[in-house]
Amino acid sequence: MILLAHRPFLDPLNVSSYWFVLLAPMCLFISIAWKAIRVRSFAGYWREVVVMTAQTLLGMVALAVAFYLLVEVFVRTMQNR
């Protein structure tokens, strides 16, 4: 049966090979929405959006490095004991 509409929750797009490319736009759009609600004045709005996006991306990179070190270094040394 051929359907004319895309069903996003039933047939999601296969983006597992380049998911990391979608992190930056996702962080940017979340930062735009979050800061649009939270800021009192829009004078420095875009600067705050860029700072929040950078903090989020750097936080994700730091967590990835920390988990890599935890698994590859700490767990391997505990396994070899």
KADA-V810104 format. One record per helix or strand of 2 or more residues. SS is the DSSP state (h for helix, s for strand). FROM is the first residue (numbers start at 1). LEN is the number of residues. If there is no record, write none. Layout:
ss=SS from=FROM len=LEN
ss=SS from=FROM len=LEN
This chain:
ss=h from=21 len=18
ss=h from=45 len=35
